[in-house]
Amino acid sequence: MVSTVSAAPQRSSSQASSLQYLAEVNADTSPNQSLLPLSAAVNDQDHLVIGGCDVVDLIQEFGSPLYILDEQTLRTACQQYKQSFEQHYPGESLIVYASKAWNCLAVCAIATQEGIAIDVVSGGELQTAMAAGATGKMLYFHGNNKSAEELQLGLEADARIVVDNWHELKTLNQLAQAAGKTATILIRLTPGIECHTHEYIQTGHIDSKFGFDPDQLDDVFDFIAKKTDSVNCIGLHAHIGSQIFELQPHHDLAEVMMRWFQTASQYGISIQEIDIGGGLGIRYTESDDPPSIDQWAKTVCDSMVQACEAKDIPLPKLLCEPGRSMIGSACVTAYTVGGQKTVPGIRTYVSVDGGMSDNPRPITYESVYRVLAASKMSAPLSETVTLAGKHCESGDVVIHNASLPTLESGEIVVVPATGAYNYSMSSNYNRVPRPAAVIVKAGQADLILRRETYEDLVRHDCLPDSLNIQ
C-alpha cells in the first residue's frame, strides 16, 4: 500500500504548489508550529504521504472522508511538553491532556503511555480514559455542570475532581459522606484575564460560565475547611482560554493564583497543586505564528517560580492541560472531490464529500484552514475556489478562497490541522455517518475509529407501535 518516499518534486517557478506547506511551514520541530504532521512527505507519484502511508492509498483502503492521525507528531508533542516542564520548572510537574480535543481509546492510550494524565469533562470521556489505561491520580475530572451520577463515577475512580461551582461542591460533599470516602478536589476560579481569541473560547474573564468568582473565595474555603472528612482540596485551577498566541496573560495568571494560594492557607487548606490550564495555539494557516511548546512552557514555569519567590511560597506541583497544541497538528482530514459549480464573475465551488459534520469549526467559529492537493502535490495552484461541504446549508463551506490546482472529480484533497475539535465535535447532521479514523506510523495504518454506517444511524431510533407503517 505504501509508496516509496523520495525527494519532493520541485514546485513550479511561476506558481506555488501544495509543496510550499512542506518546504516553508513544516520546518519547525515544535508540533504546534507545523501546519502538517511531522512525518509529512511526498512520494514519487506526487502524492502526499503521512506516517509513511500514501494518502491516496489510504482513501482507497479505508474510504472517504478520512481522519489520518500521525503517531509521531502526537508522541513528539507529549514528549516536548514533559521535557520542557522538567527543564524549566525546579519543582514537580504534571502534563494533563485536555481530551475534549479528541477523546478516543487510541489517543488516550498514547497519552497514558507517554506518562500524560487525562483531563475529562464528562462521564463518557472518563470511561474512555479509564478503558485506555488512565487511573486514579492520572484522571482530572472537569466540567461546569457534572451530574450527581458523573460525580459518583469520578469519586469511585479516585479521580481528581475539579469543582466548578457551589452546586457541585455541595453535591460532591453529600456523595462522599454517603460513601464514607474523601473526595480529592481542585477548585476552579475565574481569574479575570482576557485573551485575544474568539469570544466562545475565552474562559478566563469574569463573565464566564466556568468557575467560582474570586469574590466567593472566602466562603468556598471556609466551607471546605469544615468538611475535611469528605472533601480534601489539594489544588487550584484556572484556564484563560484557547488558541492563544500571547505569553503575557500566562505570566499574569501565576501572580493571581498565588494570591488565591495565600487565601487558602489562611483557612488551613494546604494547596499542593496549581493547574494553569492550557490554551497554547497552533498553526492553521501560514500567517499564524504561535509560540513553541518550549517557549510557552518556559514562560509558565518562570512566571510561577517568580510569583512563588515574591510571596515566599514553596513551589507547588505545577500542572498544565494542553489539548489543541498536543493533538491539533497531528491529524489531517482527506476528502474526495465531487461536483463543481462556476458562478461567472463571482466564484467557483468545488464540493467535497464531507464538511460541517466532520469539521464544524468553520461554521461555528469562522475558523480558517488551508487545503492541499494530496493527489498532485507539485501541480501549480492555478485556481481560487470555495471548497464547499456536502450538507444542506449555505454556510457549509470548508474553506473560502482556497488556492488549488485544477481538480477533477475523484481527486483527493487534504485539510491539515484537524486533530482538535473535529472528530470530537462531529455530528450526524443530514444523517451523514461520521468518517473513519486511522493512525499511521512507519508505513503502517491501523483503524482507530470505524466509519459509521446507515444502520448505525437508526440503531437508537424507536418506532412506537402506533406509528408502525407495515
Stockholm file with secondary structure:
# STOCKHOLM 1.0

chainA/1-470         MVSTVSAAPQRSSSQASSLQYLAEVNADTSPNQSLLPLSAAVNDQDHLVIGGCDVVDLIQEFGSPLYILDEQTLRTACQQYKQSFEQHYPGESLIVYASKAWNCLAVCAIATQEGIAIDVVSGGELQTAMAAGATGKMLYFHGNNKSAEELQLGLEADARIVVDNWHELKTLNQLAQAAGKTATILIRLTPGIECHTHEYIQTGHIDSKFGFDPDQLDDVFDFIAKKTDSVNCIGLHAHIGSQIFELQPHHDLAEVMMRWFQTASQYGISIQEIDIGGGLGIRYTESDDPPSIDQWAKTVCDSMVQACEAKDIPLPKLLCEPGRSMIGSACVTAYTVGGQKTVPGIRTYVSVDGGMSDNPRPITYESVYRVLAASKMSAPLSETVTLAGKHCESGDVVIHNASLPTLESGEIVVVPATGAYNYSMSSNYNRVPRPAAVIVKAGQADLILRRETYEDLVRHDCLPDSLNIQ
#=GR chainA/1-470 SS CCCCBCCCCCCCSSSCBTTHIIIIITTCSSGGGCSSCTTCEEBTTSCEEETTEEHHHHHHHHCSSEEEEEHHHHHHHHHHHHHHHHHHCSSCEEEEEEGGGSCCHHHHHHHHHTTCEEEECSHHHHHHHHHTTCCGGGEEECCSSCCHHHHHHHHHTTCEEEECSHHHHHHHHHHHHHHTCCEEEEEEBCCCCCCSSCGGGCCSSSSCSSSBCGGGHHHHHHHHHTCTTTEEEEEEECCCCSSBCCSHHHHHHHHHHHHHHHHHHHTTCCCCEEECCCCBCCCSSTTCCCCCHHHHHHHHHHHHHHHHHHTTCCCCEEEECCSHHHHGGGEEEEEEEEEEEEETTTEEEEEESCCTTTCCHHHHHCCCCCCEETTCTTSBCCEEEEEECSSSCTTCEEEEEEEECCCCTTCEEEECCCSSSSSTTCCCGGGCCCCEEEEEETTEEEEEECCCCHHHHHTTCCCCGGGCCC
#=GC SS_cons         CCCCBCCCCCCCSSSCBTTHIIIIITTCSSGGGCSSCTTCEEBTTSCEEETTEEHHHHHHHHCSSEEEEEHHHHHHHHHHHHHHHHHHCSSCEEEEEEGGGSCCHHHHHHHHHTTCEEEECSHHHHHHHHHTTCCGGGEEECCSSCCHHHHHHHHHTTCEEEECSHHHHHHHHHHHHHHTCCEEEEEEBCCCCCCSSCGGGCCSSSSCSSSBCGGGHHHHHHHHHTCTTTEEEEEEECCCCSSBCCSHHHHHHHHHHHHHHHHHHHTTCCCCEEECCCCBCCCSSTTCCCCCHHHHHHHHHHHHHHHHHHTTCCCCEEEECCSHHHHGGGEEEEEEEEEEEEETTTEEEEEESCCTTTCCHHHHHCCCCCCEETTCTTSBCCEEEEEECSSSCTTCEEEEEEEECCCCTTCEEEECCCSSSSSTTCCCGGGCCCCEEEEEETTEEEEEECCCCHHHHHTTCCCCGGGCCC
//
